[in-house]
Amino acid sequence: MSVAHSPEIHAKLIERIPVVTGRGLHEWFDSLDQGPGLLRKADRTYWLADEYGLTHGYARAIVTEYDRRRRDRSIPAPRRSAP
């Protein structure tokens, strides 16, 4: 059973990932992109934790941040109206 982190805890985990894991977020995102293509967040979290020896908390933070940034990229920028 996974528990969602508060925004504050999530931000602290994300901030510490490079120090704790020795890899930056962009490297973890590349690993997710090149991984087995699992759809469920829980499956990707368990895969990341098992594959790379991460704690579940850090793996979940990486997957959550990956999804958040990917979702934000998919939102088209608002169009400016012609003057």
C-alpha positions, 0 to 999 in steps of 0.5 A: 500500500502506497501513501502519498507524500505531502507537497513539503515532503515530496519537495524535500525528497526531490531536492535530496535525490541527487545527493542520496542516489548520485544521479540527477532527476533527468537521469532517473527520468531517462531510466523511466523512459527506457524502462519496461513501459509500465503504466501504473504508478505503483508498478513503475515505483516498484520497478524503479526501487527493485531495479536500482535499489532505491527506497520506496519513498525515493522511487515514488517521489521520482515517479510522481515528479516524472508524471507531474512534469510530463503532464505539465509538458502536455498542456499546450501554452495559452495562445495570445490573442491578436492585438 
